[in-house]
Amino acid sequence: MRKQLLILTMVLCVLGVQANNGNGKAENPKPTNYQEVISTIEYPQVCKEKGIEGKVIVTLKIDKEGKVINHRFEEYPCSDLRDAVKAKLSDLNFEPAKNSAGQSVVGLIAVPVNFKLTI
């Protein structure tokens, strides 16, 4: 049977941003085009052939303009899946984190991407 790609996205996990909107609630980076970018990730052929599935988790550092300025892969089942995600990181856009004065600040966000083969 032919295996097809199914990328499941999980709820974004936000990591330790020291931002506050003045109401006591943190305003962390918020993705603006997450689904659009994630849906364009190609499932590597070698992973399809070997039946490799799993979750890639990458922590992104978002600048004051909402652009990805740094990343760190926390978890990945193989380097091919990691590289598939890495190739699309620069396409992601975010609303930056805000401090208590409402000013944009640098923040962190963890982004999970699930790769699952279907029959």
VEXLO-765959 format. One record per residue (C-alpha): residue number from 1; z, y, x. Coordinates in steps of 0.1 Angstrom, whole numbers, always signed. Example, Ala and Ser with C-alpha at 12.3 -4.5 7.8 and 13.67 -1.06 7.14 Angstrom:
BEGIN
[rec 1 [+78 -45 +123]]
[rec 2 [+71 -11 +137]]
This chain:
BEGIN
[rec 1 [+0 +0 +0]]
[rec 2 [-7 +35 +11]]
[rec 3 [+24 +55 +19]]
[rec 4 [+24 +92 +9]]
[rec 5 [+45 +121 +20]]
[rec 6 [+74 +133 +0]]
[rec 7 [+94 +161 +16]]
[rec 8 [+127 +167 -2]]
[rec 9 [+145 +199 +4]]
[rec 10 [+182 +202 +1]]
[rec 11 [+203 +231 -8]]
[rec 12 [+205 +254 +21]]
[rec 13 [+237 +251 +41]]
[rec 14 [+250 +284 +54]]
[rec 15 [+270 +286 +86]]
[rec 16 [+297 +311 +96]]
[rec 17 [+281 +345 +92]]
[rec 18 [+306 +373 +95]]
[rec 19 [+290 +395 +68]]
[rec 20 [+306 +411 +38]]
[rec 21 [+292 +432 +10]]
[rec 22 [+324 +452 +4]]
[rec 23 [+334 +431 -26]]
[rec 24 [+349 +403 -4]]
[rec 25 [+318 +381 -8]]
[rec 26 [+297 +372 +22]]
[rec 27 [+260 +381 +21]]
[rec 28 [+244 +355 +43]]
[rec 29 [+207 +353 +52]]
[rec 30 [+186 +343 +21]]
[rec 31 [+152 +326 +24]]
[rec 32 [+123 +343 +7]]
[rec 33 [+96 +318 +13]]
[rec 34 [+114 +285 +20]]
[rec 35 [+97 +263 -5]]
[rec 36 [+63 +277 +4]]
[rec 37 [+67 +270 +41]]
[rec 38 [+84 +236 +38]]
[rec 39 [+57 +223 +15]]
[rec 40 [+31 +229 +43]]
[rec 41 [+49 +207 +68]]
[rec 42 [+27 +177 +77]]
[rec 43 [+44 +143 +79]]
[rec 44 [+34 +131 +114]]
[rec 45 [+10 +101 +112]]
[rec 46 [+30 +82 +139]]
[rec 47 [+61 +84 +118]]
[rec 48 [+42 +72 +87]]
[rec 49 [+29 +42 +107]]
[rec 50 [+64 +34 +120]]
[rec 51 [+81 +40 +87]]
[rec 52 [+104 +67 +102]]
[rec 53 [+122 +88 +76]]
[rec 54 [+152 +110 +77]]
[rec 55 [+167 +145 +77]]
[rec 56 [+160 +173 +102]]
[rec 57 [+187 +200 +103]]
[rec 58 [+180 +232 +122]]
[rec 59 [+203 +261 +125]]
[rec 60 [+184 +294 +125]]
[rec 61 [+195 +327 +139]]
[rec 62 [+181 +355 +117]]
[rec 63 [+177 +390 +129]]
[rec 64 [+183 +423 +111]]
[rec 65 [+147 +423 +98]]
[rec 66 [+149 +388 +84]]
[rec 67 [+129 +370 +111]]
[rec 68 [+139 +338 +129]]
[rec 69 [+149 +348 +165]]
[rec 70 [+164 +315 +177]]
[rec 71 [+169 +280 +165]]
[rec 72 [+189 +249 +174]]
[rec 73 [+182 +214 +161]]
[rec 74 [+214 +198 +149]]
[rec 75 [+200 +165 +137]]
[rec 76 [+167 +147 +136]]
[rec 77 [+156 +111 +134]]
[rec 78 [+128 +114 +160]]
[rec 79 [+111 +141 +181]]
[rec 80 [+79 +140 +160]]
[rec 81 [+97 +150 +128]]
[rec 82 [+116 +177 +147]]
[rec 83 [+84 +191 +161]]
[rec 84 [+67 +191 +127]]
[rec 85 [+96 +214 +114]]
[rec 86 [+96 +234 +146]]
[rec 87 [+59 +243 +142]]
[rec 88 [+67 +261 +109]]
[rec 89 [+99 +279 +118]]
[rec 90 [+81 +312 +127]]
[rec 91 [+66 +312 +92]]
[rec 92 [+100 +315 +75]]
[rec 93 [+112 +348 +62]]
[rec 94 [+147 +358 +51]]
[rec 95 [+166 +386 +36]]
[rec 96 [+190 +394 +65]]
[rec 97 [+228 +391 +62]]
[rec 98 [+247 +422 +52]]
[rec 99 [+279 +437 +65]]
[rec 100 [+306 +454 +44]]
[rec 101 [+287 +487 +46]]
[rec 102 [+256 +470 +33]]
[rec 103 [+238 +472 +66]]
[rec 104 [+216 +443 +78]]
[rec 105 [+233 +422 +105]]
[rec 106 [+223 +391 +125]]
[rec 107 [+233 +358 +108]]
[rec 108 [+231 +321 +110]]
[rec 109 [+218 +296 +84]]
[rec 110 [+214 +258 +85]]
[rec 111 [+181 +245 +70]]
[rec 112 [+178 +208 +61]]
[rec 113 [+144 +192 +56]]
[rec 114 [+142 +156 +44]]
[rec 115 [+113 +133 +52]]
[rec 116 [+108 +104 +29]]
[rec 117 [+79 +79 +26]]
[rec 118 [+69 +68 -8]]
[rec 119 [+49 +37 -17]]
